[in-house]
């Protein structure tokens, strides 16, 4: 059974859950939770004897998280959050008697390093672009530091040219105002009013975050680590390289905590190289090494 062929009971359960979730969570969160729930349901259908997501156990969750979800800790955290939210909901409405996900251990987020998309890869992506909105997707990530979910919901009403600002709807429906890059000030008014990435296939009226992410990966040549988030990382690295204002970058990226923003301080290999290169060579060290080499080499 393919990823998109849920049984009728599973499909009905999936739809009921996402509908309930949409009353208090952002469209991006609903789509993300729905995506991982669909993967869990498909896994239950394909790998368990009973084939029901409502009969999975804590041991099943451990197996799914370790073998089916993917190695990245951020991915596992998203999948684990979906388990917690879904089974709490299922218990509340009486679909199950006891929430089996309640004893799942918490996962601490890893403090990694940024993965900025190289300029050459972005240029090749622009060469692959076949539509104006392809270029716009890349620019929103590279010049405004927006997430795929934020890009998908970008609307002409969010562009405030008099103040040269852009309103961004981020995680948890939190809005932030960010300065518009000069190039975006010039280009955005050239697009039709409404969503910048419209879609008549979705009730929302715009492309879903997953569709934005898939298109950006295509433009970047489906290379490992090259995606919409790597464009956002490039923005963060470039901005911090030009101005080491960590608190300002936090606000631009919409991070809840500056601790998340701090990963960008690790990214500038050029700055780190300069720090090391500028240390003066200690006097006499080179000569002593050469003298010892002459003494030890027959």
ROLUMNU-633338 format. One record per residue: residue in three letters; x, y, z of N, C-alpha, C in turn. Coordinates in steps of 0.05 Angstrom, whole numbers, padded with zeros to 5 digits, always signed. Layout:
BEGIN
AlaXYZXYZXYZ...
***
This chain:
BEGIN
Unk+00017-00024+00000+00000+00000+00000+00018+00025+00000Unk+00012+00045-00017+00029+00068-00019+00023+00088+00003Unk+00040+00108+00005+00038+00128+00026+00011+00143+00026Unk-00003+00143+00003-00027+00159+00000-00052+00142+00001Unk-00049+00116+00007-00073+00098+00006-00079+00089+00035Unk-00091+00105+00050-00100+00097+00077-00126+00082+00075Unk-00130+00064+00094-00156+00051+00096-00177+00071+00102Unk-00203+00065+00096-00224+00084+00102-00226+00092+00131Unk-00223+00073+00150-00224+00081+00179-00201+00100+00186Unk-00177+00094+00175-00154+00111+00180-00158+00138+00168Unk-00168+00139+00143-00172+00165+00130-00192+00182+00145Unk-00213+00169+00155-00234+00184+00170-00222+00194+00196Unk-00205+00178+00209-00193+00186+00234-00173+00209+00229Unk-00158+00207+00208-00139+00227+00200-00153+00254+00195Unk-00175+00253+00181-00190+00278+00174-00202+00290+00199Unk-00212+00273+00217-00224+00284+00242-00203+00297+00259Unk-00180+00285+00261-00158+00296+00277-00149+00323+00266Unk-00143+00324+00240-00133+00349+00229-00155+00371+00230Unk-00180+00363+00227-00201+00383+00230-00202+00395+00258Unk-00200+00377+00278-00200+00386+00306-00176+00404+00311Unk-00153+00396+00301-00128+00410+00306-00129+00438+00293Unk-00143+00440+00271-00143+00466+00256-00158+00488+00271Unk-00174+00480+00292-00189+00501+00307-00171+00517+00325Unk-00147+00507+00331-00130+00522+00350-00100+00522+00342Unk-00093+00509+00320-00065+00510+00311-00063+00521+00283Unk-00039+00530+00276-00035+00543+00250-00037+00522+00228Unk-00043+00531+00203-00044+00512+00180-00018+00497+00177Unk+00004+00510+00182+00030+00496+00179+00032+00473+00199Unk+00024+00478+00224+00026+00457+00244+00006+00434+00237Unk-00018+00441+00229-00037+00421+00221-00027+00403+00199Unk-00014+00416+00179-00004+00401+00156+00019+00383+00165Unk+00036+00393+00183+00059+00377+00193+00049+00353+00209Unk+00031+00358+00228+00020+00336+00244+00006+00316+00227Unk-00010+00326+00207-00024+00308+00189-00005+00290+00173Unk+00017+00302+00165+00037+00288+00149+00049+00264+00165Unk+00057+00270+00190+00069+00248+00206+00048+00228+00214Unk+00024+00236+00219+00003+00217+00225-00003+00199+00202Unk-00002+00210+00178-00006+00193+00154+00016+00172+00151Unk+00040+00181+00157+00063+00162+00156+00060+00140+00177Unk+00051+00148+00201+00047+00128+00222+00025+00109+00215Unk+00003+00118+00204-00019+00101+00196-00010+00082+00174Unk+00005+00092+00154+00015+00075+00133+00033+00053+00144Unk+00050+00061+00163+00069+00042+00175+00053+00021+00190Unk+00033+00029+00205+00016+00010+00220+00002-00010+00201Unk-00007+00000+00179-00021-00017+00159-00001-00037+00147Unk+00023-00028+00142+00042-00045+00127+00058-00064+00144Unk+00062-00058+00170+00081-00073+00186+00069-00087+00210Unk+00044-00081+00218+00032-00094+00241+00010-00113+00233Unk+00006-00134+00249-00015-00154+00242-00043-00142+00243Unk-00048-00126+00263-00075-00114+00266-00079-00091+00247Unk-00058-00077+00239-00059-00056+00219-00073-00031+00228Unk-00077-00027+00254-00092-00004+00264-00074+00014+00280Unk-00075+00040+00275-00060+00059+00290-00070+00062+00319Unk-00094+00054+00323-00106+00056+00350-00097+00033+00368Unk-00083+00013+00357-00075-00010+00373-00044-00011+00376Unk-00031+00010+00369-00002+00011+00372+00006+00014+00401Unk+00030+00004+00407+00039+00005+00435+00064+00023+00437Unk+00073+00027+00461+00097+00043+00466+00121+00031+00451Unk+00122+00004+00451+00144-00009+00437+00142-00004+00407Unk+00118-00003+00396+00114+00003+00368+00124+00031+00362Unk+00119+00050+00380+00128+00078+00376+00158+00079+00374Unk+00171+00064+00392+00200+00064+00392+00211+00053+00366Unk+00198+00032+00356+00207+00020+00330+00203+00040+00307Unk+00180+00053+00307+00174+00072+00285+00193+00096+00286Unk+00197+00107+00309+00215+00130+00312+00244+00123+00304Unk+00252+00099+00310+00280+00092+00306+00286+00082+00277Unk+00265+00071+00264+00271+00058+00238+00256+00071+00214Unk+00234+00085+00219+00219+00095+00197+00219+00125+00193Unk+00224+00140+00214+00221+00169+00214+00245+00183+00200Unk+00269+00173+00206+00293+00187+00196+00312+00193+00218Unk+00337+00198+00212+00358+00201+00233+00359+00228+00246Unk+00349+00249+00233+00352+00276+00244+00336+00279+00269Unk+00348+00291+00290+00334+00294+00316+00310+00312+00313Unk+00312+00333+00296+00290+00351+00292+00266+00337+00280Unk+00271+00318+00261+00250+00302+00249+00237+00284+00270Unk+00254+00271+00286+00243+00253+00307+00226+00269+00327Unk+00235+00293+00333+00219+00310+00352+00192+00317+00341Unk+00191+00323+00315+00165+00329+00302+00147+00305+00302Unk+00159+00282+00296+00143+00257+00296+00133+00250+00324Unk+00151+00253+00344+00143+00248+00372+00121+00266+00381Unk+00123+00292+00374+00102+00311+00381+00075+00303+00369Unk+00076+00293+00344+00051+00283+00331+00039+00260+00347Unk+00056+00242+00356+00046+00219+00372+00032+00230+00397Unk+00044+00248+00411+00033+00258+00436+00006+00272+00431Unk+00005+00289+00411-00019+00305+00406-00042+00287+00396Unk-00035+00269+00378-00056+00252+00367-00068+00233+00387Unk-00052+00220+00403-00062+00200+00422-00076+00214+00446Unk-00068+00238+00453-00082+00253+00473-00110+00260+00463Unk-00112+00268+00438-00138+00274+00425-00155+00249+00423Unk-00143+00226+00415-00158+00201+00412-00169+00192+00439Unk-00154+00196+00460-00163+00188+00487-00186+00207+00496Unk-00183+00232+00490-00203+00252+00498-00230+00247+00485Unk-00230+00239+00460-00256+00235+00446-00266+00206+00448Unk-00251+00189+00463-00260+00162+00469-00253+00141+00448Unk-00234+00147+00430-00226+00127+00411-00208+00106+00423Unk-00194+00113+00445-00177+00094+00460-00182+00099+00489Unk-00178+00079+00505-00182+00082+00534-00158+00094+00548Unk-00134+00088+00538-00110+00098+00552-00090+00107+00531Unk-00078+00130+00535-00059+00142+00517-00032+00127+00519Unk-00025+00112+00498+00000+00097+00499+00025+00114+00495Unk+00021+00139+00486+00044+00156+00480+00051+00173+00504Unk+00036+00171+00527+00041+00187+00550+00069+00182+00562Unk+00079+00157+00559+00104+00150+00572+00128+00153+00553Unk+00123+00165+00530+00146+00170+00512+00166+00188+00525Unk+00191+00181+00524+00211+00200+00536+00214+00225+00519Unk+00221+00246+00532+00224+00272+00518+00250+00270+00502Unk+00251+00287+00481+00275+00288+00464+00287+00316+00466Unk+00312+00318+00473+00325+00344+00473+00335+00351+00446Unk+00330+00375+00438+00338+00384+00411+00368+00386+00410Unk+00379+00377+00388+00407+00378+00384+00416+00407+00376Unk+00439+00415+00386+00450+00441+00378+00470+00435+00356Unk+00460+00439+00331+00477+00432+00308+00491+00457+00297Unk+00499+00454+00273+00511+00477+00259+00494+00483+00235Unk+00494+00508+00226+00478+00515+00203+00487+00501+00177Unk+00470+00500+00158+00476+00487+00133+00469+00507+00110Unk+00484+00529+00108+00478+00549+00088+00481+00538+00059Unk+00462+00544+00043+00463+00536+00015+00485+00552+00000Unk+00503+00538-00014+00524+00553-00028+00513+00570-00051Unk+00526+00592-00056+00517+00610-00077+00516+00597-00104Unk+00535+00580-00110+00535+00567-00136+00510+00549-00140Unk+00502+00535-00118+00478+00519-00120+00453+00536-00125Unk+00453+00559-00112+00430+00577-00116+00429+00587-00145Unk+00452+00593-00156+00453+00602-00184+00443+00581-00203Unk+00451+00556-00197+00441+00534-00214+00411+00530-00211Unk+00401+00534-00187+00373+00532-00182+00358+00553-00198Unk+00369+00577-00199+00356+00599-00215+00356+00591-00245Unk+00377+00577-00254+00378+00569-00282+00357+00548-00288Unk+00350+00532-00267+00329+00511-00271+00301+00523-00269Unk+00298+00547-00259+00272+00558-00255+00257+00561-00281Unk+00231+00555-00282+00215+00558-00306+00192+00577-00302Unk+00188+00587-00277+00166+00606-00272+00177+00628-00254Unk+00165+00652-00256+00173+00674-00238+00171+00666-00208Unk+00150+00650-00201+00147+00643-00173+00169+00624-00163Unk+00182+00610-00182+00205+00593-00174+00227+00611-00163Unk+00233+00633-00177+00253+00652-00168+00245+00664-00141Unk+00219+00671-00139+00209+00684-00115+00212+00666-00090Unk+00207+00640-00094+00211+00621-00071+00240+00623-00061Unk+00258+00623-00079+00287+00623-00071+00293+00650-00057Unk+00283+00672-00068+00289+00698-00057+00277+00701-00029Unk+00253+00691-00024+00241+00693+00003+00258+00678+00023Unk+00270+00656+00015+00288+00641+00033+00315+00654+00037Unk+00327+00662+00014+00354+00672+00015+00356+00701+00025Unk+00337+00718+00018+00339+00746+00025+00321+00755+00049Unk+00302+00738+00056+00284+00745+00079+00285+00724+00101Unk+00299+00701+00096+00303+00682+00117+00277+00667+00125Unk+00259+00664+00107+00233+00652+00114+00233+00622+00112Unk+00217+00610+00129+00213+00581+00128+00194+00574+00105Unk+00194+00548+00097+00176+00539+00076+00147+00545+00082Unk+00139+00541+00107+00112+00546+00115+00105+00575+00114Unk+00124+00592+00120+00120+00621+00118+00119+00631+00089Unk+00136+00619+00072+00135+00626+00044+00109+00619+00032Unk+00098+00595+00039+00074+00586+00026+00050+00604+00031Unk+00050+00618+00054+00027+00636+00061+00032+00665+00054Unk+00054+00671+00042+00061+00699+00035+00039+00711+00017Unk+00030+00735+00024+00007+00748+00010+00015+00776+00003Unk+00004+00787-00018+00010+00814-00026+00002+00834-00004Unk-00018+00827+00012-00026+00845+00034-00005+00847+00056Unk+00014+00828+00056+00035+00828+00076+00058+00847+00069Unk+00057+00857+00044+00078+00875+00035+00070+00904+00041Unk+00086+00917+00058+00081+00945+00066+00103+00963+00055Unk+00099+00972+00030+00119+00987+00017+00125+01014+00030Unk+00104+01028+00041+00110+01054+00053+00131+01052+00076Unk+00130+01030+00091+00149+01027+00113+00171+01007+00105Unk+00170+00996+00081+00190+00977+00071+00192+00953+00089Unk+00169+00942+00097+00168+00919+00115+00151+00897+00103Unk+00156+00873+00114+00141+00849+00106+00130+00836+00131Unk+00104+00830+00130+00092+00816+00153+00094+00786+00147Unk+00105+00771+00167+00110+00743+00164+00093+00728+00185Unk+00078+00708+00176+00063+00692+00195+00079+00667+00201Unk+00090+00665+00225+00108+00644+00232+00095+00621+00247Unk+00112+00606+00261+00102+00583+00276+00083+00593+00298Unk+00063+00576+00303+00044+00583+00324+00027+00608+00318Unk+00025+00614+00292+00010+00638+00283+00021+00664+00294Unk+00047+00664+00301+00059+00688+00311+00069+00705+00287Unk+00060+00730+00288+00068+00749+00267+00093+00764+00274Unk+00109+00771+00254+00131+00788+00258+00134+00806+00234Unk+00145+00830+00239+00151+00849+00217+00180+00849+00212Unk+00188+00845+00187+00217+00845+00180+00221+00865+00158Unk+00244+00877+00157+00250+00896+00135+00251+00881+00108Unk+00241+00894+00088+00241+00883+00061+00268+00888+00048Unk+00281+00868+00038+00305+00871+00023+00300+00890-00001Unk+00319+00907-00008+00314+00926-00031+00306+00912-00056Unk+00317+00889-00062+00308+00874-00087+00279+00866-00085Unk+00271+00857-00061+00243+00848-00057+00224+00872-00059Unk+00233+00896-00049+00217+00920-00052+00211+00926-00082Unk+00230+00919-00098+00226+00925-00127+00210+00903-00141Unk+00214+00878-00133+00201+00856-00147+00173+00849-00139Unk+00167+00850-00113+00141+00841-00103+00117+00856-00115Unk+00119+00882-00119+00096+00896-00131+00090+00887-00160Unk+00109+00873-00173+00105+00864-00200+00088+00838-00202Unk+00082+00826-00178+00066+00802-00178+00037+00809-00173Unk+00018+00791-00182-00011+00797-00178-00018+00798-00149Unk-00040+00812-00143-00049+00813-00115-00059+00786-00107Unk-00058+00780-00081-00066+00754-00070-00042+00739-00060Unk-00046+00713-00057-00023+00696-00049-00002+00696-00071Unk+00023+00698-00063+00045+00697-00083+00047+00669-00095Unk+00038+00648-00080+00040+00621-00090+00012+00608-00089Unk-00006+00617-00106-00034+00608-00105-00037+00579-00114Unk-00058+00567-00105-00064+00539-00113-00094+00535-00110Unk-00106+00526-00131-00135+00520-00130-00140+00491-00122Unk-00119+00477-00115-00121+00449-00106-00124+00446-00076Unk-00120+00468-00062-00121+00468-00033-00142+00488-00023Unk-00157+00480-00003-00177+00499+00008-00165+00525+00018Unk-00140+00524+00026-00126+00548+00037-00123+00569+00015Unk-00123+00561-00010-00118+00579-00032-00089+00584-00039Unk-00071+00571-00024-00043+00574-00030-00029+00547-00030Unk-00006+00546-00041+00010+00521-00041+00016+00513-00012Unk+00017+00488-00007+00024+00478+00020+00054+00479+00025Unk+00062+00481+00050+00091+00482+00056+00106+00458+00043Unk+00094+00435+00044+00108+00412+00032+00112+00415+00002Unk+00093+00428-00012+00096+00433-00040+00118+00453-00045Unk+00120+00474-00029+00141+00493-00031+00168+00479-00027Unk+00170+00463-00006+00194+00449+00000+00203+00431-00022Unk+00184+00416-00034+00190+00398-00055+00200+00413-00080Unk+00187+00435-00086+00195+00451-00110+00223+00462-00106Unk+00229+00472-00082+00256+00483-00077+00277+00461-00079Unk+00271+00438-00068+00290+00416-00070+00295+00409-00099Unk+00274+00409-00116+00277+00404-00144+00295+00425-00157Unk+00290+00450-00151+00307+00471-00163+00336+00469-00154Unk+00340+00459-00130+00368+00456-00120+00380+00429-00128Unk+00366+00415-00145+00378+00390-00156+00375+00366-00139Unk+00357+00366-00119+00353+00343-00101+00380+00334-00089Unk+00397+00352-00081+00422+00346-00068+00417+00343-00038Unk+00431+00325-00025+00428+00322+00004+00435+00349+00018Unk+00417+00357+00036+00422+00381+00052+00416+00407+00037Unk+00406+00405+00013+00399+00429-00002+00369+00431-00003Unk+00358+00450+00011+00329+00452+00014+00321+00481+00022Unk+00296+00485+00026+00287+00512+00033+00300+00522+00059Unk+00304+00503+00077+00316+00512+00103+00346+00519+00099Unk+00359+00507+00080+00387+00515+00075+00389+00543+00064Unk+00367+00552+00050+00366+00580+00041+00363+00599+00065Unk+00346+00590+00084+00342+00606+00108+00368+00607+00124Unk+00383+00585+00124+00409+00585+00138+00428+00604+00125Unk+00428+00605+00098+00446+00623+00084+00439+00652+00092Unk+00414+00658+00094+00406+00685+00103+00418+00691+00131Unk+00414+00672+00149+00424+00676+00177+00454+00680+00178Unk+00468+00663+00163+00498+00665+00162+00507+00692+00150Unk+00495+00699+00127+00502+00724+00114+00497+00748+00131Unk+00473+00748+00144+00465+00771+00161+00484+00774+00184Unk+00491+00752+00197+00508+00753+00221+00537+00760+00213Unk+00545+00752+00189+00572+00758+00180+00575+00789+00176Unk+00553+00801+00166+00554+00830+00161+00550+00846+00186Unk+00535+00836+00205+00529+00850+00230+00525+00830+00252Unk+00543+00828+00271+00541+00808+00293+00520+00816+00314Unk+00496+00821+00305+00474+00828+00324+00456+00803+00327Unk+00463+00787+00347+00449+00762+00351+00419+00766+00358Unk+00413+00786+00375+00386+00791+00383+00369+00800+00359Unk+00381+00817+00342+00367+00826+00318+00362+00803+00299Unk+00381+00785+00296+00377+00762+00278+00355+00744+00289Unk+00354+00741+00316+00333+00725+00328+00305+00736+00320Unk+00302+00762+00320+00276+00774+00313+00271+00770+00283Unk+00291+00773+00267+00287+00770+00238+00278+00741+00231Unk+00290+00722+00244+00284+00694+00238+00259+00683+00253Unk+00250+00698+00273+00226+00690+00288+00231+00667+00307Unk+00255+00666+00318+00262+00646+00338+00250+00654+00365Unk+00240+00634+00379+00229+00639+00406+00251+00645+00426Unk+00275+00633+00421+00297+00636+00440+00322+00643+00425Unk+00338+00660+00436+00364+00667+00424+00383+00643+00423Unk+00377+00623+00440+00393+00599+00440+00392+00585+00413Unk+00369+00586+00400+00367+00574+00373+00383+00590+00353Unk+00383+00617+00356+00397+00634+00337+00427+00630+00340Unk+00437+00622+00364+00465+00621+00369+00480+00601+00351Unk+00465+00582+00339+00478+00563+00321+00491+00577+00298Unk+00481+00601+00290+00492+00615+00268+00520+00627+00274Unk+00526+00629+00299+00553+00639+00307+00574+00618+00300Unk+00566+00594+00296+00586+00573+00290+00591+00570+00260Unk+00576+00585+00244+00576+00578+00215+00597+00592+00199Unk+00607+00614+00207+00623+00630+00189+00652+00620+00189Unk+00657+00602+00170+00684+00591+00167+00704+00613+00159Unk+00694+00633+00143+00713+00655+00135+00721+00671+00159Unk+00701+00677+00178+00708+00692+00201+00726+00676+00220Unk+00721+00650+00223+00738+00634+00239+00766+00632+00228Unk+00768+00630+00201+00794+00628+00188+00810+00654+00193Unk+00796+00677+00192+00809+00702+00196+00820+00704+00225Unk+00804+00694+00244+00813+00695+00272+00838+00679+00275Unk+00840+00657+00263+00864+00640+00265+00887+00652+00249Unk+00881+00660+00224+00902+00671+00207+00916+00696+00218Unk+00900+00712+00233+00911+00737+00244+00929+00734+00268Unk+00930+00709+00280+00948+00705+00302+00977+00705+00291Unk+00994+00722+00301+01021+00724+00291+01037+00698+00296Unk+01054+00692+00278+01071+00668+00281+01091+00673+00303Unk+01092+00655+00322+01111+00658+00344+01140+00658+00334Unk+01156+00676+00344+01184+00677+00334+01200+00652+00343Unk+01216+00642+00324+01234+00620+00330+01222+00592+00327Unk+01195+00589+00327+01184+00563+00325+01190+00549+00299Unk+01188+00563+00277+01193+00551+00251+01222+00542+00249Unk+01241+00559+00258+01269+00553+00257+01275+00529+00274Unk+01263+00527+00298+01269+00504+00316+01259+00478+00303Unk+01236+00479+00291+01225+00455+00278+01243+00446+00255Unk+01252+00465+00239+01269+00457+00217+01296+00446+00227Unk+01307+00457+00249+01332+00447+00260+01329+00419+00270Unk+01306+00413+00283+01302+00386+00294+01298+00366+00271Unk+01285+00375+00249+01282+00357+00226+01309+00350+00214Unk+01327+00370+00213+01353+00365+00201+01369+00345+00219Unk+01365+00347+00245+01380+00330+00264+01371+00302+00263Unk+01344+00298+00258+01333+00271+00260+01333+00256+00233Unk+01334+00271+00211+01334+00258+00185+01362+00251+00177Unk+01368+00225+00172+01395+00217+00165+01403+00228+00138
***
